[in-house]
Amino acid sequence: MSCVSDNLVTYVIKRRRSELNRLGITTSKKVGCAVRRNRARRVIKESYRKLLPCMYKGCDVVFVARTRTSSVSSNEIFASMQKHLNRLGCIKKSETFVSRTD
């Protein structure tokens, strides 16, 4: 299953017999130079870390950074990721989200 927005693409496969969530992040050279690609990966990892306690177990998630990913704010990436994971059924319904800047 997949979900697409202007700044992020999300792919999810649900595994039945696993208690772990696995994460994959891809950034191509189209995103920009190494500094921009690393920033995109850092922002994606941080947003995923915030959402991990609210997710079901046993999901393999792959995020693909797009060209806009490195230039938008981390709150926008968090909102896109939250929307994607919610649509794909990876987030528990009873959880509420607050975008915090820790």
N, C-alpha and C positions, 0 to 999 in steps of 0.2 A: 504494500500500500504506500502511496506517496501523497505529498501535499506540496504545493508550490506557491511562493509569494515573490515579491520583487527582490527581496534581500536574502532569501533562504529557501532551500529545497530540503524536504525531509522524507526519508524512506524508513519504514518500520516493518519488521517481521516479528510476529509473536511466537515464542517457543513455549511449548507446554510443560516440559519437564525441567525447567531451569528456575533457579532462585536469583539469578544474577541478570542485571541489565548490562548490555554491552554497547559501547559507543564508538562510532567511527566518524571522522571529520575529514573531508577532502577540500582542498583549495588548489585550484589550478593557477597557472601563470597568468591567466586572463584577469585574475583578481588584482594583480599588481606585482610590485617588487616584493622582496622577502619581508620587509618591514610590514607592509600591508597584509600579506598572507598570514604572518604571525599574529598580527592584531586581530584579524578575523577569527583565527583559531582560538585565541584567548577569550574573546567575547563569547563565542559559541560555548566553550567549556564552562565559563562562569554562569551563563544562563542555564545550561543543562544541570550544573551543580545545584542551583537554586530550586529547580523543578524536580530533582531526583527523589526527594522524600514523598512527593505526591503521586509518583508513578507506580503503576502495577509492576510486579516482578516478571522477568522473563521476556523482555522486549529487546530486540536488536535494533538500534537506531543509528542511522547514518545521516549526517547533515552535510550538505554541499553548499559551500560558500559561493555567492554570486558576486558580481562586480561591485554592487552597492554595499555589500556586507561590511567592508572595511571602512566605509565612510559614514555609516549611520551610527546613532547612539546605541549603547548597550541596552537601554530600555526598549528600543524598537525591536532589537533582536530577541529580547526576552518575550515581548508581546507576540511576535510572529511565532516563536517556538512554542509558546503556551497554546496559541490558537491551533497550530498544526498538531501537536500531541493530543489536544483535546478532541479534534476532529477524527484522529486516527484511533481513538479509544485507548490511549495509554495512561490517561490521568484519571484518578479516582474522582467520582462525581461529588463526594462530600467535601472535598478539599477546596479551600478558598485561597486566592492568590493575592499577595501584596508585593508589588515590585519595590524592593528595598534597595537602597544604595548603601551597602555595608562597607 
